Amino acid sequence: MALNLNLKMESSRFISAVLINTLESCREGDFELLTQMGLSLQTMRALNKLKADQIHSIAENYVRDVPNLKFLPLDSAKLTRIIEIEAAEALRYEMIDEFLKRGACKEMMSELFGLRSTQVASRKRFLDVPTVKGRLPATTLEEQRIVYDSWLASLGISDVLKRMLAVAESTDVALSQIYREVKIIEEVTGNPTGRSTNNVRQICA
């Protein structure tokens, strides 16, 4: 019950704001919002005679006996699409942050996520991830072996990015080195993933 009352209070504030903005637009000679609201100039003239607290009272009366959200039509399909897009973008940035924390170099971030060097540097600074300058260190034979074993063991993970993260978690090898080894593995084994790492960016889009 309290939740419903809060929703109606917030809704009445919204309707009050819309009415006041519509009235202000009419006073300035702009009737576009009035047309969109489906109201008449006569109604606005009547509203113009009222005080702010009276306009708020009108909004409260409007929502009082109306079931929640019935006075505010929602395009649920559109809202669902927007939510899904934002959720996917949030997951993408979580993935970016995880890659940077696990040693992905700027070239790798550019190829996989389309990030510019400045974007990578800024994000690293925000995450307090140190930047390693110079050439990528050579992978030892032991690291090559454990990356190879872990990559094949994670064959059931269809998403290439998640698979590389799984390898990084299980081996504690930097992602930039893992990425280099994965390319070699794919060339030698005939691409056991069924996807080329050169096309990972398309998978993320």
C-alpha positions, -999 to +999 in steps of 0.1 A: +000+000+000+028+025+010+045+017-023+014+025-043+009+058-024+046+067-031+041+059-068+010+081-070+027+109-052+056+109-076+032+106-105+012+136-094+044+156-092+052+146-127+018+156-140+021+189-122+054+196-138+040+187-173+010+211-167+032+239-155+057+234-184+028+234-209+014+266-194+048+283-196+052+272-232+018+287-241+027+320-224+057+321-247+036+314-278+047+278-282+017+255-285+035+223-296+034+208-261-003+218-257-011+200-289+008+169-278-011+170-245-045+171-264-056+201-243-072+233-255-062+270-251-094+275-231-082+249-206-048+267-204-064+300-198-083+285-169-051+269-156-034+302-159-057+316-132-047+290-106-018+290-081+009+263-080-006+245-051-040+244-070-023+229-100-007+203-078-041+195-063-054+189-098-027+164-105-034+146-072-071+144-080-062+131-114-042+101-101-063+094-070-088+070-084-068+058-114-051+024-112-013+027-111+003+037-145-031+037-163-027+075-167+008+070-181+007+047-211+040+027-215+053+012-247+065-020-229+082-034-260+102-003-265+110-001-228+122-037-228+145-031-258+160-001-241+166-020-208+182-049-227+205-025-246+216-008-215+221-041-197+242-054-225+263-022-225+268-025-187+280-061-192+303-049-220+320-024-196+322-050-169+341-072-194+363-043-204+373-036-168+380-073-161+402-075-192+422-044-182+426-058-146+439-091-160+466-076-182+450-069-216+472-046-237+459-016-256+463-033-290+442-062-277+415-038-264+414-020-297+410-052-316+384-068-293+364-038-281+373-010-305+388+012-278+413+039-286+446+042-267+434+072-248+402+054-237+423+025-225+447+048-206+418+067-190+400+036-179+432+021-165+438+053-145+402+052-131+406+015-121+441+022-107+455-005-131+493+001-137+504+005-173+533-017-183+555+000-209+577-018-234+573-050-254+550-078-242+571-102-221+578-136-237+556-165-226+575-193-209+571-229-220+553-237-188+529-208-194+523-220-229+515-254-217+490-244-190+473-219-213+470-246-240+455-271-215+431-245-200+420-233-235+411-268-246+395-276-212+372-245-216+359-256-250+323-257-237+323-219-232+309-205-264+316-168-258+353-163-268+358-133-244+344-153-214+365-182-224+397-161-224+387-148-189+382-183-177+417-192-189+431-161-172+414-170-139+426-206-140+462-199-151+470-164-137+486-155-170+481-120-184+454-118-210+477-102-235+499-133-234+469-156-234+455-138-265+488-143-283+489-180-274+453-185-284+460-172-319+488-197-322+467-225-308+440-218-334+464-218-362+480-251-351+447-269-342+426-255-370+405-231-348+388-255-323+366-226-311+348-224-345+355-187-344+385-166-352+397-142-325+401-116-353+363-115-354+357-113-316+347-076-320+317-087-341+307-111-313+307-082-288+287-058-310 
